[in-house]
Amino acid sequence: MTVVAEEDRVRANVYALLGNLLAAPPDEALLAALAAIDPAPADGTLLAASWTMLRDAATRAAPAAVAGEYQDLFIGLGRGEVVPYGSWYVTGFLMEQPLARLRADLRELGIERQPGVSEPEDHAAALCDVMSLLIAGESSVPLPRQQQFFAHHLEPWVGRFFRDLQQSGAAHFYRAVGQLGEQFVEVERRAFDISVPAAGTTPARDS
């Protein structure tokens, strides 16, 4: 049985939380749990401030209102205000080559789409879930392989997605989710750059 370091367990849990929040609107129990999280240490970092922002947003949120917000942001009439797919951000179209490359990578890793899931695998929620699995799940892999997956399938676009989420006029609770997501993936990127400096050529970074 693989022993997961506490730092990696925390990373996996943050990815899992982001995956849950992006896959569906939070229910009353999850909002209550977020409202009860301990304040982050006042260390002046944007990531710490993001946790405080999420806690405060959850404290103010009502499940029905957040469900409506989720509908407007990600579903809408035909399309939501923010499109949460990697292919869209990288190519401007859905179901394009980035999705094909992702599916090949997932096959290599032995990760299959769950039964009943209709969303393409390059949905931001699905990619966060995969990162959680790669860090501390049954499909866990060494840090260089985590970095490779992150660099190929998240780094080129997910920061822009989280910024778009923050800037959407429909976002209230989800503005805090976008802030946490942006700051967390930036911390991940920097940590990978330090820990895996020789992981090979990576795609152009999100800007």
Backbone as a ProteinNet text record, in pm:
[ID]
protein_1_A
[PRIMARY]
MTVVAEEDRVRANVYALLGNLLAAPPDEALLAALAAIDPAPADGTLLAASWTMLRDAATRAAPAAVAGEYQDLFIGLGRGEVVPYGSWYVTGFLMEQPLARLRADLRELGIERQPGVSEPEDHAAALCDVMSLLIAGESSVPLPRQQQFFAHHLEPWVGRFFRDLQQSGAAHFYRAVGQLGEQFVEVERRAFDISVPAAGTTPARDS
[TERTIARY]
84.6	0	87.9	61.4	140.7	106.1	210.2	190.6	195.2	91.9	82.3	124.8	220.4	265.4	150.8	153.2	45.3	32.1	143.6	139.5	67.8	95.7	30.1	-117.4	-151.2	-292	-369.7	-307.8	-372.1	-390.8	-287.8	-298.6	-412.7	-417.1	-521.9	-660.1	-672.1	-801.9	-846.6	-751.6	-788.8	-835.4	-761.8	-807.2	-946.4	-968.3	-1099.1	-1209.5	-1180.5	-1279.3	-1312.3	-1210.3	-1234.8	-1314.5	-1280.5	-1355.3	-1501.7	-1529.4	-1668.6	-1744.2	-1681.1	-1748.1	-1770.6	-1684.2	-1699.3	-1790.3	-1809.9	-1895.2	-2042.9	-2073.7	-2213.2	-2216.6	-2327.9	-2336.3	-2331.8	-2270.3	-2260.5	-2396	-2417.5	-2540.4	-2522.7	-2625.7	-2623.1	-2511.6	-2487.7	-2384.9	-2245.6	-2217.2	-2085.3	-2066.8	-2169.9	-2159.4	-2132.6	-2199.2	-2177.2	-2034.9	-1982.9	-1845.3	-1745.8	-1770.1	-1680.7	-1689.1	-1808.8	-1825.3	-1756.3	-1730.5	-1670.9	-1521	-1459.6	-1316.3	-1239.5	-1128.4	-1044.6	-984.2	-976.6	-912.3	-767.9	-726	-587.3	-495.4	-372.4	-278.2	-263.7	-256.4	-244.8	-101	-61.6	77	94.9	-11.3	-0.6	-6.2	-20.2	-23.8	-163.5	-167.3	-296.4	-373.8	-302.6	-371.8	-442.7	-375.4	-439.1	-561.4	-548.4	-661.8	-776.9	-743.5	-847.2	-931.1	-866.5	-942	-1038.4	-992.4	-1079.3	-1196.7	-1169	-1274.3	-1377.3	-1330.9	-1423.4	-1508	-1445.4	-1520.8	-1629.3	-1593.3	-1690.7	-1803.4	-1767.5	-1869.9	-1966.2	-1912.6	-1998.3	-2089.8	-2040.2	-2120.9	-2242.9	-2225.7	-2334.4	-2426.8	-2381.2	-2450.7	-2572.5	-2672.2	-2789.4	-2785.7	-2812.3	-2800.8	-2877.9	-3000	-3079.9	-3017.4	-2964.9	-2902.1	-2775.4	-2697	-2573.3	-2605.3	-2712.4	-2753.2	-2791.6	-2861.7	-2895.6	-2772.9	-2679.5	-2553.6	-2477	-2471.6	-2402.8	-2467.1	-2599.2	-2671.6	-2633.3	-2632.2	-2599.4	-2454.4	-2364.7	-2222.4	-2184.4	-2231.1	-2176.9	-2273.7	-2403.5	-2500.5	-2575.6	-2651.4	-2719.6	-2819	-2860.4	-2947.5	-2858.4	-2819.4	-2728.3	-2584.7	-2541.7	-2405.7	-2399	-2325.6	-2309.2	-2212.1	-2194.8	-2104.5	-1958.5	-1925.2	-1787.6	-1787.5	-1697.4	-1690.4	-1577.1	-1607.1	-1505.8	-1428.1	-1399.6	-1333.8	-1198	-1099.7	-965.5	-958.3	-1027.3	-1022.5	-1069	-1171.1	-1224	-1118.4	-1048.5	-948.5	-825	-787	-663.8	-685.9	-801.9	-824.3	-939.5	-1028.2	-1146.7	-1265.3	-1248	-1355.1	-1362.9	-1479.7	-1497.1	-1454.5	-1420.4	-1391.7	-1280.3	-1175.1	-1065.8	-946.4	-831.8	-713.7	-667.9	-676.2	-636.2	-714.2	-841.7	-920.8	-872.3	-836.5	-785.1	-654.6	-566.5	-439.7	-465.3	-561.1	-594.8	-647.2	-736	-791.4	-682	-584.9	-473.3	-392.5	-370.2	-295.5	-371.5	-501.8	-582.4	-581	-585	-576.4	-443.8	-337.2	-204.6	-198.5	-266.6	-267.9	-368.3	-451.4	-551	-670.1	-698.8	-810.8	-925.5	-1041.8	-1159	-1266	-1344.3	-1456.3	-1560.2	-1614.6	-1712.8	-1842.7	-1909.2	-2037.9	-2138.6	-2213.3	-2315.5	-2266.7	-2135.2	-2079.5	-2080.8	-2146.5	-2158.4	-2061.3	-2006.2	-1916	-1785.2	-1729.4	-1597.4	-1492	-1387.3	-1285.8	-1204.1	-1211	-1133	-1211.1	-1322.5	-1393.1	-1301.2	-1299.8	-1211.5	-1233.1	-1357.9	-1386.6	-1320.6	-1331.3	-1272.9	-1121.6	-1059.3	-913.5	-867.6	-942	-908.2	-921.1	-1024.2	-1041.2	-924.7	-880.7	-767.9	-642.2	-616.5	-498.4	-506	-623.3	-639	-604.6	-650.6	-620.2	-471.6	-408.4	-266.1	-180	-228.1	-151.4	-173.2	-297.4	-324.8	-432.9	-468.7	-572.3	-515	-601.2	-556.6	-467	-476.3	-394.7	-275.5	-229.7	-121.2	5.8	77.3	199.9	306.5	434.3	541	523.9	590.2	577.8	608.6	713.7	738.9	622.2	553.2	437.9	320.5	303.2	201.4	229.7	355.7	395.2	368.8	398.7	378.5	230.8	145.1	1.2	-47.5	-5.3	-43.7	0.8	126.1	180.9	110.6	71.7	9	-139.4	-209	-355.3	-421.8	-349.8	-407.8	-334.9	-204.9	-127.9	-155.4	-176.5	-195.6	-322.4	-418.3	-546.5	-620.6	-598.4	-690.7	-681.1	-565.1	-554.9	-646.2	-652.1	-742.4	-888.1	-918.9	-1055.4	-1093.4	-1006.6	-1038.6	-1048	-967.2	-978.7	-1109.7	-1148.3	-1276.7	-1392.4	-1380.8	-1483.9	-1496.9	-1384.1	-1386.8	-1447.6	-1425.8	-1466.7	-1608.8	-1671.1	-1806.9	-1906.1	-1996.3	-2098.4	-2196.1	-2204.2	-2295.8	-2235.1	-2105.3	-2035.9	-2046.8	-2086.9	-2088.1	-2012.8	-2076.7	-2003.9	-1888.5	-1912.6	-1810	-1694.2	-1709.8	-1593.7	-1485.2	-1527.6	-1432.2	-1372.1	-1452.1	-1399.3	-1292.7	-1320	-1222	-1093.6	-1105.8	-987.6	-903.6	-968.7	-895.3	-829.7	-904.9	-849	-728.7	-738.5	-626.1	-502.2	-519	-403	-345.4	-431.2	-381.6	-302.2	-352.7	-278.8	-149.8	-144.7	-19.1	83.2	38.5	128.5	176.8	87.6	126.1	231.3	209.1	303.4	442	447.2	576.5	643.8	565.8	622.6	677	605.8	655.4	784.7	791.1	911.6	1033.3	1011.6	1121.7	1155.1	1051.7	1071.5	1105.3	1057.6	1078.5	1136.3	1257.9	1311.7	1349.7	1364.7	1410.6	1305.3	1180.3	1071.8	1053.2	1129.4	1119.1	1046.6	1031.8	966.4	818.6	768.7	627.7	563.5	433.5	364.6	378.5	345.2	347.4	252.9	292.7	213.7	96.7	-2.6	-118.6	-71.9	-132.5	-94.3	-218.1
-120.5	0	125.2	216	337.4	433.6	484.1	583.5	721.7	799.8	932.8	1036.4	1120.6	1226.7	1323.4	1384.3	1475.2	1590.2	1643.7	1753.6	1710.1	1587.7	1538.6	1510.3	1464.8	1441.8	1574.1	1680.4	1811.9	1854.7	1837.4	1872.3	1795.7	1665.5	1582.5	1628.3	1665	1709.3	1840.4	1930.9	2058.3	2033.2	1949.9	1915.6	1851.3	1761.6	1695.5	1796.1	1891.7	1995.2	2077.7	2121.5	2198.6	2115.7	1987	1900.8	1892.5	1877.5	1870.7	1999.5	2113.4	2242.1	2275.8	2224.8	2252.4	2151.7	2035.1	1932.5	1957.4	2018.5	2040.9	2147.3	2217.2	2316.5	2248.2	2311.2	2250	2242.7	2133.8	2123.1	2192.2	2187.1	2257.1	2205.2	2073.5	2014.9	2063	2068.6	2113.9	2262.2	2342	2484.3	2503.6	2424.4	2434.7	2395.5	2291.8	2249.6	2357.5	2420.8	2527.9	2648.9	2678.1	2791.8	2767.7	2641.4	2606.9	2582.2	2598.6	2572	2671.8	2625.2	2712	2821	2943.1	3049.7	3013.4	3044.2	3018.3	3111.3	3067.9	3156.9	3288.6	3396.8	3529.3	3550.5	3474	3481.6	3575.3	3643.5	3741.6	3683.5	3550.9	3492	3501.4	3504.1	3508	3378.5	3266	3139.7	3140.1	3189.6	3197.9	3288.6	3401.5	3492.9	3427.7	3339.4	3271.8	3178.6	3110.4	3023.9	3105.7	3220	3306.8	3356.7	3391.6	3438.3	3328.1	3203.6	3093.1	3066.7	3070.7	3050.5	3156.2	3281.2	3389.5	3377.5	3337.3	3320.6	3208	3099.3	2987.8	3027.7	3112.3	3158.9	3236.9	3314.6	3398.1	3323.6	3209.7	3144.8	3064.8	3062.7	2976.1	2872.2	2745.4	2640.9	2670.4	2720.1	2745.6	2855	2958.8	3068.1	3020.6	2937.9	2887.8	2793.5	2715.5	2628.2	2709.8	2821	2908.3	2972.2	3010.2	3067.5	2966.3	2843.4	2737.1	2719.5	2719.6	2705.9	2817.7	2940.1	3053.6	3048.8	3008.7	3009.6	2901.4	2780	2665.9	2598.3	2629.5	2559.9	2659.3	2750.4	2855.5	2801.9	2889	2850.7	2828.3	2706.4	2674.7	2667.1	2765.7	2766	2863.2	2827.6	2915.9	3028.7	3116.4	3230.1	3187.9	3077.5	3028.4	2885.6	2857.2	2723.8	2646.1	2539.9	2475.9	2362.6	2375.6	2266.8	2309.9	2220.7	2251.5	2277	2196.8	2215.3	2354.4	2403.8	2536.6	2643.7	2634.8	2736.7	2725.8	2605.3	2586.7	2610.5	2567.8	2576.8	2668.1	2702.2	2779.7	2694.6	2562.4	2470.2	2357	2292.2	2177.4	2048.9	1947.6	1812.4	1812.6	1889.4	1900	1814.1	1835.7	1752.9	1744.9	1853.8	1839.9	1731.4	1713.7	1608.7	1470.8	1456.1	1327.5	1291.6	1390.3	1364.2	1328.6	1397.2	1367.2	1224.4	1184	1049.2	943.5	969.2	875.4	866.9	981.3	984.7	910.9	930.4	862.4	711.3	667.3	523	467.3	541.4	497.8	487.2	577.6	578.4	479.3	420.6	325.5	390.3	515.6	588.7	593	546.5	542.1	638.2	689.5	776	695.2	756	687.2	664.4	549.8	524	635.2	674.6	776.2	918.5	937.7	1072	1104.6	1213.5	1249.7	1358.8	1432.8	1542.8	1489.5	1557	1519	1524.4	1446.6	1433.3	1559.9	1656.2	1778.8	1886.1	1848.7	1939.6	1968.4	2092.1	2130.7	2044.3	2008.6	1924.4	1788.3	1728.3	1596	1599.9	1704.6	1715	1733.5	1809	1821.3	1685.9	1610.5	1477.4	1386	1393.3	1310.3	1346.9	1475.6	1515.7	1461.8	1464	1409.2	1260.7	1186.8	1044.1	1019.5	1101.2	1082.3	1110.3	1195.7	1231.6	1131	1094.4	1015	909.7	877.7	777.9	644	554.6	423.4	433.3	543.9	564.1	654.3	662.4	754.8	722	826.9	815	904.2	883.3	968.6	1114.8	1202.5	1346.8	1387.3	1333.7	1375.2	1345.2	1233.6	1201.1	1293.3	1330.9	1430.2	1561	1601.2	1726.7	1721.7	1606.2	1592	1606.2	1538.8	1548.6	1691.6	1754.4	1892.6	1984.5	1969.3	2057.4	2040.1	1918.9	1893.8	1929.6	1907	1911.2	2018.9	2080	2187.3	2319.9	2317.2	2441.6	2533.1	2480.3	2571.3	2656.2	2621.8	2692.5	2714.5	2630.9	2632.8	2761.4	2826.7	2955.2	3059.6	3061.1	3154.5	3122.8	2994.1	2954.3	3007.3	2990.2	3037.6	3190.2	3259.2	3405.9	3447.8	3379.4	3409.7	3386.5	3284.1	3255.6	3370.6	3423.9	3536.3	3661.5	3679.4	3802.8	3797.8	3681.8	3669.4	3748.3	3816.7	3891.8	3803.7	3675.5	3583.2	3520.5	3540.8	3473.4	3551.7	3485.3	3540.8	3442.9	3332.2	3227	3175.6	3157.7	3098.3	3192.2	3318.9	3407.6	3362	3320.1	3269.6	3136.8	3052.7	2926.5	2954.3	3051.1	3088	3142.1	3222.1	3276.8	3165	3073	2961	2876.8	2846.7	2765.7	2830.1	2958.9	3027.5	3025.4	3058.2	3064.7	2925.7	2825.8	2691.3	2636	2649.9	2594.3	2671.2	2799.1	2873.2	2821	2790.8	2730	2594.3	2516.3	2386.9	2404.9	2498.9	2520.6	2554.4	2645	2685	2569.7	2491.8	2377.8	2273.9	2248.6	2154.8	2206.4	2335.6	2392.1	2371.8	2379.1	2361.6	2213.7	2130.8	1990.2	1902.3	1939.5	1856.3	1942.5	1997.7	2090.8	2026	1893.4	1826.5	1730.7	1768.9	1679	1674	1753.1	1751.2	1873.1	1878.1	1990.9	1992.9	2109.6	2124.9	2225.1	2220	2314.9	2458	2551.6	2692.2	2714.6	2800.6	2822	2914.9	2896.6	2984.9	3125.7	3221.7	3361.6	3448.7
0	0	0	-92.1	-102.6	10.4	76.9	182	117.7	138.9	78.6	181.6	144.4	234.1	261	378.8	416.8	316.9	271.4	174.2	46.6	1.4	-119.5	-95.2	23.5	54.9	50.2	100.1	94.7	-50.4	-132	-274.4	-339.4	-314.5	-374.1	-329.3	-202.8	-150.8	-214.2	-240.1	-303.5	-446.5	-519.1	-654.4	-650.3	-554.7	-544.6	-513.4	-425.8	-394.1	-517.4	-589.5	-711.3	-811.4	-823.8	-914	-876.4	-747.8	-702	-731.4	-704.6	-721.8	-868.4	-956.6	-1099.1	-1168	-1107.5	-1167.4	-1140.6	-1026.7	-987.5	-879.1	-864.3	-756.8	-620.8	-521.3	-389.1	-320.6	-246.5	-169.1	-34.1	46.6	175.3	265.5	263.2	349.2	310.1	180.1	136.6	165.8	143.8	176.5	325.6	409.4	553.9	590.2	524.5	551.7	510.4	396.8	351.6	443.6	491.8	582.8	716.2	748.4	877.8	871	753.7	744.9	830.2	886	967.8	881.3	932.6	856.4	824.6	702	664.6	742.3	766.9	834.1	757.8	830.4	767	722.2	617.8	572.5	454.3	416.1	309.2	169.6	155.1	22.3	-36.9	-169.5	-237.3	-217	-203.6	-180.6	-45.7	57.7	189.7	184.7	115.2	102.3	26.3	-67.7	-145.6	-59.5	35.2	125.7	212.2	258	337.7	253.9	128.7	38.8	14.5	-3	-25.8	98	215.2	339.4	354.5	329.5	344.1	241.5	118.5	14.6	50.5	106.6	147.3	262.3	351.2	464.2	415.6	309.6	257.7	161.8	109.2	-2.3	42.2	-45.1	-28.9	-140.6	-110.6	-212.9	-341	-330.2	-450.1	-535.9	-470.7	-544.6	-614.5	-546.4	-606.6	-722.4	-709.1	-818.9	-942.2	-921.7	-1033	-1094.3	-1009.4	-1056.9	-1141.8	-1095.4	-1170.3	-1308	-1311	-1437.8	-1534.3	-1487.2	-1573.2	-1620	-1531.3	-1563.9	-1663.8	-1641.3	-1714.5	-1810.7	-1801.5	-1885.8	-1973.7	-1911.5	-1986.1	-2087.9	-2177.4	-2288.6	-2409.8	-2430.2	-2538.6	-2491.4	-2411.8	-2358.8	-2243.2	-2139.8	-2026.2	-2055.3	-1958.6	-1975.9	-1981	-1916.4	-1913.2	-1965.9	-2058.9	-2120	-2053.1	-1978.4	-1894.4	-1960.7	-2090.3	-2162.7	-2216.5	-2200.8	-2246.8	-2395.8	-2477.1	-2622.2	-2662.2	-2593	-2624.6	-2601.4	-2490.3	-2458.6	-2547	-2584.3	-2661.1	-2809.9	-2863.9	-3008.2	-3047.3	-2952.4	-2985	-3026.6	-3023.6	-3061.8	-2959.8	-2953.7	-2865.6	-2935.5	-2855.7	-2905.9	-3010.2	-2985.5	-3081.1	-3038.4	-3104.9	-3084.1	-2938.4	-2860.5	-2719.6	-2645.6	-2680.2	-2616.3	-2659.5	-2786.4	-2834.4	-2763.8	-2747.7	-2677.1	-2531.2	-2469.8	-2330.8	-2317.9	-2407.3	-2400.1	-2415	-2501.6	-2516	-2387.1	-2324.8	-2198.8	-2088.8	-2082.6	-1980.8	-2001.1	-2127.1	-2153.4	-2104.3	-2129.8	-2085	-1932.7	-1864.5	-1718.3	-1660	-1744.5	-1696.9	-1629.8	-1665.4	-1606.2	-1706.5	-1664.9	-1751.4	-1702.3	-1796.3	-1760.4	-1683.6	-1579.6	-1496.9	-1574.3	-1551.4	-1617.5	-1585.8	-1687.2	-1667.8	-1683.9	-1700.2	-1718.7	-1867.4	-1904.5	-2045.6	-2087.7	-1992.5	-2025.9	-2085.1	-2185.5	-2235.2	-2124.6	-2141.9	-2038.3	-2015.7	-2108.4	-2088.7	-2013.4	-1950.7	-1859.6	-1741.3	-1695.1	-1585	-1461.5	-1433.3	-1316.9	-1330.2	-1448.6	-1470.7	-1457.4	-1508.1	-1500.1	-1356.3	-1277.5	-1135.2	-1066.1	-1100.7	-1042.6	-1079.7	-1204.4	-1246.7	-1169.2	-1152.8	-1075.8	-933.7	-873.3	-738.8	-736.9	-837.1	-846.2	-866.6	-949.9	-977.8	-855.2	-767	-647.5	-535.3	-509.3	-388.7	-407.5	-529.2	-551.7	-592.1	-637.5	-682.5	-805.2	-878.6	-998.4	-971.6	-846.3	-811.8	-889.8	-926.4	-1005.6	-943.7	-979	-925.3	-967.7	-893.6	-916.9	-1060.9	-1126	-1264.4	-1358.6	-1334.9	-1420.5	-1389.5	-1264.2	-1229.4	-1302.6	-1299.8	-1363.7	-1513.7	-1574.5	-1718.3	-1754.3	-1677.8	-1704.5	-1684.4	-1576.6	-1548.6	-1662.2	-1705.5	-1808.4	-1941.9	-1974.4	-2104.1	-2106.9	-1997.6	-2003.1	-1918.2	-1824.6	-1743.6	-1762.4	-1756.8	-1756	-1874.4	-1996.3	-2109.2	-2103.4	-2016	-2025.3	-1894.7	-1793	-1679.4	-1597.8	-1597.7	-1529.5	-1592.1	-1725.4	-1794.5	-1762.9	-1757.6	-1722.3	-1584.4	-1486.3	-1351.6	-1347	-1426.1	-1430.2	-1496	-1602.4	-1666.2	-1569.3	-1488.5	-1389.2	-1289.9	-1246.6	-1152.5	-1214.8	-1344	-1410.1	-1465.4	-1461.8	-1514.8	-1430	-1497.2	-1425.7	-1350.8	-1388.9	-1321.6	-1197	-1176	-1065.7	-935.5	-832.3	-696.2	-606.5	-567.9	-496.7	-582.1	-710.6	-796.9	-826.8	-795.4	-804.8	-707	-588.6	-489.1	-533.1	-597.8	-650.7	-756.2	-843.5	-945.1	-885.5	-780.4	-713.5	-653	-582.5	-523.3	-632.2	-737.8	-845.4	-910.1	-941.1	-1005.7	-917.5	-790.7	-701.8	-674.8	-661.8	-634.2	-751.9	-874.6	-987.9	-1012.2	-974.5	-985.7	-885.4	-763.7	-664.9	-715.2	-773.5	-830.1	-939.6	-1029.1	-1139.1	-1086.9	-990.9	-935.8	-863.4	-789.8	-717.6	-814.9	-923.1	-1023.3	-1086.3	-1114.7	-1174.8	-1085.5	-954.2	-859.3	-840.9	-828	-792.7	-911.8	-1030.2	-1148.5	-1260	-1242.4	-1341	-1472.2	-1472.5	-1593.7	-1647.1	-1635.5	-1676.3	-1826.9	-1900.9	-2045.5	-2097.6	-2227.6	-2292.1	-2258.3	-2223.7	-2190.2	-2284.1	-2299.5	-2386.9	-2336.8	-2425.9	-2386.1	-2270.5	-2177.4	-2056.9	-2081.6	-1998	-1995.3	-1965.8	-2031.5	-2007.2	-2007.5
[MASK]
+++++++++++++++++++++++++++++++++++++++++++++++++++++++++++++++++++++++++++++++++++++++++++++++++++++++++++++++++++++++++++++++++++++++++++++++++++++++++++++++++++++++++++++++++++++++++++++++++++++++++++++++

